[in-house]
């Protein structure tokens, strides 16, 4: 499942995928110890609410779902907004929405991908055979 994302004033940026949201959840501030499977489960759960929408109305959430959304809001991955409208009888009515903080999510994804790439990069020392290190020590010992 993917959600089209737009960056501020730049236009279409790509799609927000379950993989992206999983990385963002796993690498957000309070998630350093979260397992990959837990982060993916949470990402899929949240994405199921949004579908292809940019925002969802708070009324569709059950209390336990709302707790998860608050947790993601605390991590900076979700935010809220509200609309106020006047009803026919003059009362004010507030509608609360949840939105992805796509800028924060994409920054975390980019950071996570950079960390993954660093781990994949080989060091120059990785290409030196193990027996070379022993030869160097033997040579130093003869002097």
BAFI-3210 file (N, C-alpha, C; in Angstrom, 3 decimals, decimal comma, padded with zeros to 6 digits):
// residues 143
n [1|2|3|4|5|6|7|8|9|10|11|12|13|14|15|16|17|18|19|20|21|22|23|24|25|26|27|28|29|30|31|32|33|34|35|36|37|38|39|40|41|42|43|44|45|46|47|48|49|50|51|52|53|54|55|56|57|58|59|60|61|62|63|64|65|66|67|68|69|70|71|72|73|74|75|76|77|78|79|80|81|82|83|84|85|86|87|88|89|90|91|92|93|94|95|96|97|98|99|100|101|102|103|104|105|106|107|108|109|110|111|112|113|114|115|116|117|118|119|120|121|122|123|124|125|126|127|128|129|130|131|132|133|134|135|136|137|138|139|140|141|142|143]
n.u [000,854|000,543|000,988|000,435|002,677|003,228|005,572|006,344|005,408|006,864|005,743|004,828|006,345|006,765|006,010|004,658|005,505|004,784|007,195|008,775|007,436|007,759|010,567|010,798|009,299|010,763|013,175|012,584|012,729|012,019|012,088|014,277|014,777|012,881|011,656|011,997|009,758|007,695|007,624|006,894|004,345|002,960|003,205|001,771|-000,760|-001,391|-001,228|-003,383|-005,559|-005,273|-005,183|-005,353|-005,567|-004,882|-005,341|-007,030|-010,130|-010,553|-012,630|-012,916|-011,267|-010,624|-010,272|-007,782|-006,446|-006,197|-004,444|-002,077|-001,732|-001,296|001,141|002,748|002,486|003,843|006,375|006,799|005,876|003,230|000,649|-001,871|-004,850|-007,499|-010,850|-013,271|-016,704|-019,839|-022,907|-026,336|-028,003|-026,505|-024,515|-021,044|-018,984|-016,451|-014,031|-011,705|-008,578|-006,106|-002,814|-000,046|003,307|005,038|007,457|009,127|008,993|010,150|012,695|013,641|013,603|015,491|017,756|017,900|018,353|020,854|022,391|022,139|023,457|026,036|026,736|026,872|028,974|032,257|035,295|038,679|040,364|038,991|039,664|042,192|044,081|043,846|046,222|048,224|048,392|049,682|052,183|053,213|053,575|055,517|057,644|058,174|059,041|061,539|063,321]
n.v [-001,165|002,265|005,786|008,781|011,445|014,875|017,460|020,538|023,028|021,964|020,019|016,809|014,238|011,539|008,286|007,298|004,518|001,325|000,245|002,574|003,936|002,044|002,101|004,754|004,689|002,797|004,145|006,516|008,880|007,688|005,002|003,335|000,746|-000,857|-003,713|-004,871|-006,283|-005,470|-002,711|-002,784|-003,967|-001,981|000,107|-000,924|-001,104|001,599|002,661|001,345|002,756|005,259|004,698|005,831|008,440|011,839|012,730|011,671|011,376|011,843|010,545|007,939|006,300|003,830|003,727|002,346|002,438|005,169|005,681|004,587|006,344|008,731|008,078|007,962|010,582|011,817|010,987|012,494|011,766|011,888|014,353|016,652|018,327|020,717|021,547|024,072|024,558|026,159|025,082|024,661|025,478|027,344|026,494|025,762|023,428|021,108|019,431|016,931|015,963|013,600|013,680|012,673|013,516|014,173|015,316|014,880|012,077|011,333|012,422|010,806|008,346|008,803|009,203|006,677|005,058|006,018|005,210|002,440|002,128|002,872|000,747|-001,235|-000,496|-001,336|-001,582|-000,544|-002,165|-004,531|-005,942|-006,842|-009,689|-011,959|-013,183|-011,375|-009,537|-010,965|-011,338|-008,788|-008,307|-010,240|-009,281|-006,835|-007,812|-008,915|-006,845]
n.w [000,000|-000,732|-000,335|-001,989|-001,784|-001,092|-001,244|000,418|-001,626|-003,751|-005,288|-006,624|-004,803|-004,641|-003,380|-000,261|001,355|002,928|003,702|003,914|006,003|007,991|008,348|009,242|011,633|013,083|013,367|014,579|017,285|019,893|019,294|019,229|020,139|018,934|017,304|013,920|012,906|014,619|014,096|011,387|011,553|012,951|011,086|008,874|010,040|010,570|007,958|006,812|007,790|006,556|003,801|000,555|001,161|002,127|004,653|007,678|009,416|012,870|014,177|013,194|014,580|017,059|020,655|021,340|018,911|018,583|020,667|019,624|017,487|018,897|020,052|017,768|017,036|019,127|018,444|016,264|013,765|012,976|012,797|013,953|012,892|012,904|012,000|012,122|012,120|011,619|012,743|011,556|013,594|014,901|016,638|017,275|015,584|015,848|013,894|013,952|012,557|011,405|010,155|008,093|008,878|006,511|005,750|007,983|008,114|005,637|006,010|008,102|006,774|004,777|006,362|007,601|005,364|004,622|006,821|006,524|004,095|004,821|006,464|004,597|002,998|002,149|003,914|003,301|004,641|004,767|002,534|002,842|003,321|006,107|006,941|006,355|008,426|010,431|009,221|009,181|011,926|012,497|010,960|012,224|014,662|014,075|013,799]
ca.u [000,000|001,347|000,263|001,124|003,079|003,600|006,409|005,860|005,685|007,714|004,939|004,822|007,656|006,867|004,989|004,980|005,214|004,851|008,627|009,219|006,866|008,412|011,888|010,612|008,873|011,883|014,271|012,175|013,450|011,746|011,906|015,585|014,800|011,742|011,993|011,520|008,401|006,760|007,521|006,129|002,949|002,394|003,128|000,646|-001,992|-001,631|-001,490|-004,731|-006,512|-005,127|-005,418|-004,719|-005,952|-003,880|-005,670|-008,195|-010,894|-010,277|-013,784|-012,856|-010,331|-010,985|-009,325|-006,442|-005,831|-005,866|-003,228|-000,953|-001,565|-000,662|002,530|003,421|002,537|004,952|007,612|006,900|005,501|001,860|000,216|-003,318|-005,402|-008,939|-011,700|-014,459|-017,799|-021,040|-024,084|-027,526|-028,589|-025,588|-023,438|-019,768|-018,668|-015,035|-013,679|-010,271|-007,974|-004,735|-002,039|001,347|004,331|005,815|008,813|009,838|009,086|011,129|014,018|014,039|013,865|016,765|018,775|017,997|018,989|022,266|023,014|022,203|024,494|027,332|027,016|027,149|030,241|033,388|036,492|039,878|040,948|038,257|040,252|043,527|043,978|044,149|047,606|049,097|048,574|050,711|053,467|053,667|054,046|056,753|058,674|058,504|059,741|062,910|064,184]
ca.v [000,000|003,480|007,048|009,835|012,505|016,139|018,280|021,916|023,877|021,340|019,147|015,391|013,776|010,095|007,619|006,857|003,093|000,659|000,141|003,890|004,207|001,109|002,674|005,969|004,287|002,116|005,076|007,744|009,120|006,740|003,677|002,734|-000,675|-001,549|-004,730|-004,625|-006,833|-004,600|-001,455|-003,065|-004,186|-000,668|000,854|-001,449|-000,737|003,030|002,866|000,867|003,832|006,348|004,294|006,759|009,787|012,705|012,863|010,899|011,996|011,200|009,757|006,548|005,563|003,263|004,247|001,758|002,967|006,558|005,637|004,382|007,590|009,679|007,663|008,407|012,049|012,135|010,717|013,467|011,200|012,310|015,612|016,828|019,639|020,717|022,494|024,468|024,965|026,541|024,296|025,453|026,065|028,334|025,891|025,480|022,017|020,893|018,162|016,686|015,124|013,141|013,788|012,278|014,559|013,553|015,842|014,163|010,664|011,209|012,690|009,594|007,310|009,145|008,932|005,228|004,505|006,391|004,306|001,113|002,170|002,889|-000,607|-002,069|-000,106|-002,128|-000,847|-000,970|-003,240|-005,773|-006,630|-007,330|-011,047|-012,064|-013,584|-010,200|-008,923|-011,753|-011,091|-007,465|-008,464|-011,004|-008,398|-005,875|-008,527|-009,228|-005,646]
ca.w [000,000|-000,803|-000,299|-002,693|-000,872|-001,699|-000,397|000,464|-002,767|-004,756|-006,133|-006,316|-004,337|-004,697|-002,592|001,088|001,364|004,228|004,022|004,374|007,316|008,911|008,658|010,034|012,979|013,736|013,593|015,252|018,535|020,970|018,734|018,963|020,437|018,331|016,319|012,554|012,729|015,349|013,341|010,160|011,940|013,251|009,828|008,096|010,745|010,334|006,529|006,521|008,072|005,594|002,424|-000,374|001,571|002,736|006,077|008,108|010,490|014,150|014,607|012,748|015,433|018,354|021,656|021,254|017,690|018,885|021,485|018,703|016,744|019,821|020,178|016,547|017,090|020,030|017,702|015,184|012,469|012,685|013,384|013,898|012,542|013,132|011,284|012,865|011,248|012,350|012,388|011,233|014,801|015,450|017,439|016,609|015,508|015,531|013,272|014,144|011,530|011,545|008,915|008,154|008,767|005,450|005,775|009,043|007,712|004,560|006,587|008,820|005,773|004,152|007,374|007,765|004,169|004,681|007,801|005,916|003,068|005,508|006,932|003,435|002,396|002,618|004,296|002,588|005,444|004,516|001,397|003,201|003,881|007,540|007,195|006,204|009,742|011,116|008,558|009,644|013,294|012,442|010,424|013,273|015,715|013,646|013,806]
c.u [000,900|000,437|001,071|001,453|003,451|004,489|005,939|006,334|006,508|006,910|005,077|006,219|007,820|005,756|005,536|004,552|005,238|006,310|009,161|008,714|007,477|009,773|011,758|010,214|010,050|012,984|013,850|012,747|013,248|011,669|013,219|015,617|013,685|012,219|011,366|010,077|007,357|006,545|006,688|004,654|002,267|002,220|001,948|-000,684|-002,361|-001,978|-002,882|-005,789|-006,469|-005,485|-004,656|-005,033|-004,781|-004,109|-006,880|-008,862|-010,699|-011,405|-013,719|-011,999|-010,996|-009,955|-007,909|-005,709|-005,367|-004,604|-001,985|-000,679|-000,911|000,821|003,331|003,484|003,683|006,309|007,800|006,470|004,085|001,610|-001,301|-003,647|-006,887|-009,603|-012,849|-015,498|-018,997|-022,216|-025,272|-028,124|-027,649|-024,462|-022,188|-019,495|-017,202|-014,838|-012,160|-009,780|-006,561|-004,066|-000,641|002,222|005,359|007,256|009,665|010,034|010,166|012,549|014,526|014,366|015,225|017,921|018,988|018,693|020,480|023,011|023,172|023,310|025,886|027,717|027,380|028,485|031,366|034,551|037,668|040,531|040,228|038,909|041,648|043,376|044,431|045,613|048,598|049,389|049,648|052,086|054,045|054,228|055,374|057,903|059,111|059,311|061,193|063,840|064,827]
c.v [001,228|004,691|008,057|010,931|013,741|016,884|019,713|022,687|023,234|020,459|017,708|014,910|012,274|009,483|007,279|005,405|002,549|000,528|001,465|004,179|003,280|001,643|003,886|005,636|003,690|003,099|006,404|007,753|008,034|005,301|002,920|001,238|-001,465|-002,526|-004,383|-005,107|-005,982|-003,290|-001,656|-003,259|-002,855|000,152|000,383|-001,051|000,724|003,283|002,382|001,925|004,902|005,925|005,209|008,209|010,542|012,852|011,992|011,622|011,173|010,269|008,287|005,682|005,039|003,772|003,654|002,209|004,404|006,627|005,462|005,659|008,655|009,348|008,118|009,927|012,495|011,930|011,674|012,964|011,561|013,665|015,703|018,216|019,568|021,799|022,854|024,952|025,307|025,727|025,225|026,125|027,041|027,762|025,684|023,984|021,878|019,491|018,029|015,681|014,718|013,217|013,248|013,525|014,021|014,050|015,106|012,686|010,491|011,501|011,462|008,455|007,554|008,844|007,432|004,588|004,830|005,495|002,907|001,053|002,169|001,497|-001,531|-001,738|-000,931|-001,203|-001,368|-002,130|-004,573|-006,600|-007,166|-008,709|-011,066|-012,386|-012,438|-009,581|-009,669|-011,513|-009,774|-007,567|-009,218|-010,135|-007,392|-006,547|-008,824|-008,046|-005,386]
c.w [000,000|-000,795|-001,078|-001,714|-001,668|-000,731|-000,513|-000,762|-003,875|-005,699|-005,701|-005,953|-004,472|-003,876|-001,214|001,165|002,787|004,657|004,560|005,783|008,369|009,329|009,561|011,465|013,740|014,126|014,216|016,661|019,587|020,496|018,564|019,225|019,786|017,262|014,973|012,375|013,441|014,605|012,077|010,468|012,223|011,974|008,984|008,726|010,460|008,870|006,139|006,813|006,990|004,180|001,495|-000,030|002,182|004,242|006,383|009,261|011,763|014,582|014,201|013,664|016,697|019,364|021,569|019,994|017,921|019,736|020,613|017,908|017,636|019,995|018,954|016,466|017,996|019,365|016,536|013,824|012,034|013,327|013,264|013,372|012,806|012,299|012,198|011,875|012,117|011,830|012,134|012,454|015,502|016,303|016,585|016,670|015,092|014,961|013,377|013,112|011,944|010,180|009,142|008,127|007,782|005,415|006,800|008,664|006,654|005,056|007,343|007,863|005,129|005,098|007,553|006,566|004,150|005,669|007,227|004,868|003,698|005,987|005,775|002,780|002,999|002,945|003,468|003,334|005,251|003,410|001,679|003,828|005,344|007,805|007,037|007,564|010,532|010,537|009,045|011,057|013,335|011,976|011,480|014,384|015,370|013,754|015,104]
res [x|x|x|x|x|x|x|x|x|x|x|x|x|x|x|x|x|x|x|x|x|x|x|x|x|x|x|x|x|x|x|x|x|x|x|x|x|x|x|x|x|x|x|x|x|x|x|x|x|x|x|x|x|x|x|x|x|x|x|x|x|x|x|x|x|x|x|x|x|x|x|x|x|x|x|x|x|x|x|x|x|x|x|x|x|x|x|x|x|x|x|x|x|x|x|x|x|x|x|x|x|x|x|x|x|x|x|x|x|x|x|x|x|x|x|x|x|x|x|x|x|x|x|x|x|x|x|x|x|x|x|x|x|x|x|x|x|x|x|x|x|x|x]
***
